[in-house]
Amino acid sequence: MRSKRKSKRLVDVFITHLAIADLVFLLTLPLWAVSTALDYHWLFGGGLCKISSYIVAVNMHSSIFFLTCMSIDRYVAIVMSVEYGYLRTRKYAIITSLVIWTVSLALGLPTLLFRNMVDYQEKWICSEINTPSRNSFTLATRFIAFVLPLCIITVCYSSVAIKLHKHFDKMKKEERKKRKSIKIGFWIITLFVVAWLPYNVFKTMDVLIQSSSIQASCDTQEAVRKGTIVFTCLAFLNSCVNPIVYLVFDPYFRTSFFELLPCQAVRRFKFGSSTSQPESSRDMQRSQRRNSSLGKEKEMLTLVKISS
């Protein structure tokens, strides 16, 4: 039944788009895995080099923007619900998602332009061409698509955490459920920072070295290059972890996921314990109703006897 009706949770709009971004990115992952196994030799031509790199860039930008919107949505829902609660509609969420996709696709265009096949140590690698305009744009996007959103996310979730901590004892059952969504958001943001912060730091250092803005020894340049490669793999891993986080921490997402599985045995295993309890509670309610009806009949018979 749950899979047949639309979700009423506004945050699911952003979760769905985030999942789409991660899924499209994962389709390119085998190409990067093969290239890494061959010591970064690219076998798939210049076209796939550009397209795969463009998808990675769009995924990175859209992910942080959708996570930012999720944090703003939680902030408005819990801290500013009285003043700006009217903005939390599905229409606004869909429009915001379309804007995010447009901005992300635009921010990824320089990657599409500057990425190409480069001859390096007698092998072809998929790399960006080093130009002053490319370096300037890379530094600008690091601020627009990482530093600024990260500050917004930190402020929003810190405000939400303070609000919930102050009013925890006075919360109703519905409000306590919001803590679960905050916990999910906390893990998503934590994993995102762990995955993408080192990558952005090393990528910024690499750009500054390539543009001669800072002087670095050969050993430092090699360490930055290797660190960028390692933390790029860690950043890629983030897109694989997000669905697992939702599956573990979000009961709504977990229930919907298992209901979509074609294997009935898995679904019965998952929902057996949850369905048995409601059935037993319904049986108890039926027995209570029968007992109460029998009690009323006995009272009526007693009154009839007394009156006669």
Secondary structure as UniProt FT lines:
FT   HELIX           2..4
FT   HELIX           11..37
FT   TURN            38..40
FT   HELIX           45..78
FT   HELIX           81..84
FT   HELIX           85..87
FT   HELIX           90..107
FT   HELIX           109..114
FT   STRAND          115..119
FT   STRAND          124..128
FT   HELIX           132..142
FT   HELIX           143..147
FT   HELIX           148..166
FT   TURN            169..170
FT   HELIX           173..210
FT   TURN            211..212
FT   HELIX           218..249
FT   HELIX           251..260
FT   HELIX           264..307
//
